[in-house]
Amino acid sequence: MSRKTPFGLLALAVGGFGIGLTEFVIMGLLPEVATDFGVTEPVAGWLISGYALAVAVGAVGLTAAVTRFERKHVLIGLMVLFIAGNLTSALAGSYEAMLAGRIVAALSHGAFFGIGSVVAAGLVAPSRQAAAIAMMFTGLTAANVLGVPFGTFIGQEYGWRATFWVITAIGVAALIGMITLVPAGTGANRAVSLRQEVRAFAEPQVWFSLLMTVLGFGGMFGAFTYIAYTLTDVSGFATSTVPWLLVLFGVGLFIGNALGGRAADRSIPRTLGVVLAGLTVVLVLFALTAAHQAFAVASLILMGAFGFATAPALQMRVMQYAGQAPTLASGSNIAAFNVGNALGAWLGGVTITAGLGYASTLWAGAGMSFAGLLVLIAATVLARRRVPVTAETRTGKESPVAVG
């Protein structure tokens, strides 16, 4: 039966790969784009920050606007929007047109991962839902490991527009996959109104989950934002080696995502507890040993692994507590990931400005991750007080609600 086949998940992963590539590849192409349009690099930087803001807007606003529609059709529409945005970027004759294309593509980003998480969970049995979400996010991690270096190479060899033509083609492939491989009705067995979706936010555990995402995931990205400076100025690596070190970080993301999804299917609170504690310890050790290259490399990989191992569990937790109306909560959690990224980057910048050095960003990240762990502990205690003890809760699972 189609709910048991991984082919629909593969289509979602391809879409995630294309979206991840769109988000991150511009960082390696920014000098070429700035030169081509005759703008300064700070102005060109709005192609990154503008994208991030549009992701947050789309994750909540666009998701709210489409909650009553069949989710397969929504995903198809979002992928069409993604293709249109990247096609606009590839054909852009001005900086303003390029920025518009980035914003259009970004609007599909948050809504795609939010709604896609619900669809992915609906494709498999309840015992495999977190692993299914992790498989969709595999496309995002693959974009970091393989896509960004390859996309940057294409852009540098054949012009930055060639990269966006490739991304557009990936979007078309994902669109065909969603049309043919994702079964209709997945994750949408009954109509759910916007009012029902909003009502899910009356559950305090939904807000606890969003706060965990901001703090836990933001802790990793706060440290990652300035990692190139840490690796060169503190660890002493040559600038030319940084891209290869970031590939190792991407490998950590890939491994953490896969293992985190499997672990979350056994116990979400236990997985989050172990991973957030582990991330805090890794960031502290990284800060203490950053001057030693071997330790720095090991810490970089582990930071990626523990950091992204949180993603499937965080996404599943908010969806479970949203009950039978998980779509808007899921999209809001994608926005929370981006809020965490921005907050972590800001906090890291504050420590650098204060003259504490680049390694201080690792301490800031550790503090955020530890705060996320404290929120998890408080939320879990409150959840257990409200749920009768059963065989299921004794295993460490929080009253799961099947998404589908």
N, C-alpha and C positions, 0 to 999 in steps of 0.2 A: 504494500500500500504506500502511496506517495508520502504519507506522514513519516514513514520509516526510512525513506531514501535520503541520502545526503546531497542529492543533486540540487535541490532548492537552496541548500546552505552554500553550495559552491557558487551559485549565481550571486547570492548575497555577499560572499567573500570577494568575488571579482568586483562588485560594486564598491565594497569597502576599500579594495586596493586602489581603484581609480580615484576615490575621494581622498584617501590618505596621500596619494601621489600629488594631487592638486594642492593640498594643504601645505606639504613640506617641500616640494621640489623648487618652489619659487625662491627659497632661501639660497640655493646654490646658483640661481640665475639672476639674482637681483642686480649685480653690476651690469650685466649685459642689457637688461631691461631698462635700467636707469640711463645708460648711455644712448640706447636706441631712441628713447622718448625725450632725451635732453632734460632730465630732472635730476635733482640731487638724490643721494641714497636715502636720506631721511624721508623725503617725499615718497620715494619708491617704497619705503618701508610700510606705507599705508596699504600696499598690496597684501601685506601680511596681517597687520593689525585690523584693517578693514574687514578682511576675511574672517578673523576671529570674532569680531563683533557681530557679523552677519550670521555666523554659526549659532551664537547664543540666541539671536532673535528668531531664526528659523526653527531652532530646537523647541522653543515654547510657542511662539506665535503661529508658525505654519502648521505645527502639529495640532494645535488647538483648532485651527480652521478646518482640518480634514478628519477629525475624529469620527464623524458619522459615515464616512465613506469606507468601502471595502478596501482592506489594507493592501492587497496585491495591486489594485488599480492605483492606489496612492503611491506605492513604491515605483510603479512604472512611470507615473507622472513626475515624481521626484528625479528619476534618472533622466527623463527628457529635459527637465530643468537643468540638471548637471551638465548634460551634453551641450545645451544651448549656451550655458555660461562659458564653458571651455572653448566652444567654437567662436564665441565672441572674443575671447582672449587671443585665440590664434589669429583672428582676422583684424584685431584692433589696430586702428590707424592713429590712435592718440592714447595718451596716458589715461584720460578720463574714460575712454571706451574700455581699456584694459581693466581699470578699477571696477567698472560696471560689470564686466564679465566675471571678475573674481567674486563680487558680491552675489550675483545670480547663482553661481556655482555653490557658494557657501551656504545660501539659504536652504539648499537641499541636504547639506551635510548633517546637521543636527537632527532634522526630522527623519532622515534615512536611517541613521543608527538607532534613534529612539523607536521608530515603528518597526524597523528591521529586527530589533531585539525581540519584540513581541511575536513577530512572524517566525523568527528562528526558533523560539521556545515552543511555538505551536506546531512545528514540524516533527517534533520528537516526543518521546514519553517523558512524563514529569521528572523521572530520575536522571534525565540527560539534558535538561534544559540549560543549565549553566554551561555545559560543554558545547551545546549548539550555539549559544551566544559567543562563546570564545572562538568558535570556528568562523563566525562572521567577522569578529575583530581580528582574525588572522590576516585578513586582507590588509588591515591597517598596519599591522606589524611588518608584514611583507613589504609594504610600501617604504617603510623605514630601512629595512635590511637590504632590499634589492632595488626597489623602484627609484628611490631618490638618487643613489649614485648613477644608475643607468640613465635616468631622466636628465640629470645634470650633464652627463657625458654627451647625450644627444644634443642638448641645447648648446653646449660649447662647440661641438663639431659642426652642427648643421643649422645653428641659430635657435634662439629660445622658442620661436614659434613652432618649430618642429616638435618640441616636447609637448606642447599643448595639442598639436594634431594627434600625437600618439595617445594622449590622455582621452581625447575625444573618441578615438577608435576603441579604447578600453571601455568607455561609457556605452558605446553602441553594443559591444559584446555583452556587457552586463545587462543591458536592456533586453536583448534577445533572450538571454538566459532567464530573466525574470518572467518574461512573457511565456516561455515554453516550459520552464522547470518548476516554478513556484506555483503550487496548487491554489486555486481560488478558494476563498473562505477560510484560509489558514489564519488563526488568531482572531477571527471575526465571526464567531458562530452566532452572535446576536448583535443587534444594533446597540451602540453605546453612545448616548448623547453627550454633548460638551458639559452639561450640568452634572452628569454622573462622573465624568472624568475629573471635573474640578472638585467634586465632593470627596474624591480619594485623598485630597490634601487635608481633610479634616482628621485623618489618621496621623497622630504625632510621629509614628515610626517612619512615615514617608519623609518627614522633615529631618529626622535623625539620619536617615540614609543619605539625603542630599548633603547634609553637613559633613558626614563621613567622606563623601566623594570629594567635596571641596578641599578638606584638610588632608586626607590620605593621599589622593592622587596629586594634589597641588604640591605636597611636600617633595615628591619626586621631581616634578617639572620645575619647581623653583630652583632646585639644585642643577637640573639639566640645562636650564636657560643659559647659564654662564659656564657650562662645563668646558668649553673650548679654552676659556681663560684659565680655568683651574688646571687643566692638563698642560698648558704651555708655561704659565707663570709660576705654578706651584710644583707640578710634577716634573717639569723640565723637558717635556716632549717637544720635538720640532713641529712647527705648524703643519708641515706636509703630512705628518702622520695622523693628524686629528681625524680626517675623514675615515681612515681605516679603523681608528679606535671607536668611532661612532657606529661603524658597522658591527663591531663587537657588542656595543650597547644594544643595537637592534636585535642581535641574536638573543641577548638576554630578554628583551621584550617578547620575542617569539616564544621562547621556552616558558617564561612566566605566564603568558596568556594561556597556553595549552594546559599546563599543570594546574593553574589557578581555576580553570573551568572544571576540570575533573574533580578537584578537591571540593569546590563549592557545591557540586551535586551530592556530595556526602554530608557536608555541614557548612552552611554559609557563615554562621557566627564563629565557628572554630577556624575556618579558613581565613576570615578577615582578621581574627585575633592574631594568628600565627604570622600572617603576611605583614600586617601593620607593625607588629613588634619587630619582625625581622628587618623590615625596611628602615625602621628607626635605628636599629643596631648597625646596619650596614652603612647608613649615612654618617653615624658617629665615628665608626671605624675609618671610613673614607676620609673624614675631616682630620683624624689623628694621623693617618698614614699617607696622605696625599703626596707628600714629598718623596715617597718611595715608589718608583714606577711600577714594579711588579704588583705591589698592593693596590696601586691606583687602578691598574687594568682589571684585577680581580673584583675590586669594589664597583667599578663601572658596570661590569657584566651583571653583578648581583643587584645593583641598583635598578637596572632595567628589568631584571627577572622579578624581584619582589614588588617593584612599582606597578608593573602591568598585571601581575597576578591578582591584584585587587579588582581589576576591571570587571570580569564576569560576575564575581560575587556581589560587587556593589550594584551592578545593573539588575541582577536577579533579586536582590533584597528589596529595592524600591518597587519593582514590579509585583513581588509577592504581597507586600503590604498595601499596594494600591488595589488589590482584590480583583474584581471583575472589570475594572476600568483602568488598565495599566498604561494605556498609550501616552497620555499627556505626562504622567509621572515619569515614564521611561524617557520621553523627550526632554523633560526638565532635568533629568540626571545627566544627559549628554551636555546640556547647558552648564550643569554644575561642574563637569570635568573641565570645561573651558574657563569657568570662573576660578576654579582652583589653579589652573595654569597661570592665569593673569595675577592672582593673589600671590602665588609662590614667586613669580618673576618679580613682582613689585617688592615683596619682602626681601628677596635676595639683593635687589638693587639698593634697598635702604641700608643693608649691612655693608655693602661695598662703599656706598657714599659716606658712611660713618667711619670709613678708614679701617675696617676690620679685616680686609683682605678677601681674596676670591674664595678661599676655603670656608669663609663665614657663611656662604650660601648653603653649604652642606649642613652646617649647624642649624640654619633657619629651616631647611627642609626636614631635618630630624625633629625639630620642635613641632612643625605642622603635623607630621606623621604621628608623633606621640599624642598630640591633641586629638587626632582622629581616632586613635586607639582608646583614649579616655571616653570619647563620645560613644564608641562601640560598646564599651563596658557598661556605661550608664543605660544605653538603649536596650541592651540585652537583659539587664536586671529588670527594667521596667516591663519588657515584653514577657518575661517569665512570670512576673507577678500577675499579669492579665490572662495568661493561658494556663488551663488546667494541665497538670502533669500527666502525660500519656507515654506510651511506649515510644512514640515518635519524638517527643520533646526530650525524653531521657537520652536519646542518641545525640542530642546537641543540635537538632534542627529546629528552626523557628517556624511555627505553624505555617507550612507552605500552602500557597494557593496556586493551583495549576493555571498556567497561562495558555489560553487557547480558545 
